[in-house]
């Protein structure tokens, strides 16, 4: 009965759901009266969302629409990293929104430090863009998950591959 239990902490985004949210936002922008005749556009290019609007006010409205659609599709807003608003052609403005996936080394170190701070009998190790937590007792692992859910790491964490 001395076998280890483990789980992985990841930060993943379903790009199909992001694509669906972008498509729904584009459809709503096309139907809204306040965007009639404007150069407002939204497109997903790889892991970047490109937003084009007539001015800063319309840019803010487009971002609000995109965020609402993302929330409805179960995408955490912590996965969006907004670039600065730049001037574009024909008097429009452009902004790039990068979709963050994976746990960076710095964030991984923060997560491991938080786990060690909890003083439970578990080991945490960084593996590429995820953190693996292992221990002998399932209850300790569940306590780690509960502690991490209470903390804010500025990224969306998911707990997967629970093995016993």
Secondary structure in CASP SS format (residue, H / E / C, confidence):
PFRMAT SS
TARGET T0000
AUTHOR 0000-0000-0000
METHOD secondary structure of the structure
MODEL  1
X C 1.00
X C 1.00
X C 1.00
X C 1.00
X E 1.00
X E 1.00
X E 1.00
X E 1.00
X E 1.00
X E 1.00
X C 1.00
X C 1.00
X C 1.00
X C 1.00
X H 1.00
X H 1.00
X H 1.00
X H 1.00
X H 1.00
X H 1.00
X H 1.00
X H 1.00
X H 1.00
X H 1.00
X H 1.00
X H 1.00
X H 1.00
X H 1.00
X H 1.00
X H 1.00
X H 1.00
X C 1.00
X H 1.00
X H 1.00
X H 1.00
X C 1.00
X C 1.00
X C 1.00
X C 1.00
X C 1.00
X E 1.00
X E 1.00
X E 1.00
X E 1.00
X E 1.00
X C 1.00
X C 1.00
X E 1.00
X E 1.00
X E 1.00
X E 1.00
X E 1.00
X E 1.00
X C 1.00
X C 1.00
X H 1.00
X H 1.00
X H 1.00
X H 1.00
X H 1.00
X H 1.00
X H 1.00
X H 1.00
X H 1.00
X H 1.00
X H 1.00
X H 1.00
X H 1.00
X H 1.00
X H 1.00
X H 1.00
X H 1.00
X C 1.00
X C 1.00
X C 1.00
X C 1.00
X H 1.00
X H 1.00
X H 1.00
X E 1.00
X E 1.00
X E 1.00
X C 1.00
X C 1.00
X C 1.00
X E 1.00
X E 1.00
X C 1.00
X H 1.00
X H 1.00
X H 1.00
X C 1.00
X E 1.00
X E 1.00
X E 1.00
X E 1.00
X E 1.00
X E 1.00
X E 1.00
X C 1.00
X C 1.00
X C 1.00
X C 1.00
X C 1.00
X H 1.00
X H 1.00
X H 1.00
X H 1.00
X H 1.00
X H 1.00
X H 1.00
X H 1.00
X H 1.00
X H 1.00
X H 1.00
X H 1.00
X H 1.00
X C 1.00
X C 1.00
X C 1.00
X C 1.00
X E 1.00
X E 1.00
X E 1.00
X E 1.00
X E 1.00
X E 1.00
X C 1.00
X C 1.00
X E 1.00
X E 1.00
X E 1.00
X E 1.00
X E 1.00
X E 1.00
X C 1.00
X C 1.00
X H 1.00
X H 1.00
X H 1.00
X H 1.00
X H 1.00
X H 1.00
X H 1.00
X H 1.00
X H 1.00
X H 1.00
X H 1.00
X H 1.00
X H 1.00
X C 1.00
X C 1.00
X C 1.00
X C 1.00
X C 1.00
X C 1.00
X C 1.00
X E 1.00
X E 1.00
X E 1.00
X E 1.00
X E 1.00
X E 1.00
X C 1.00
END
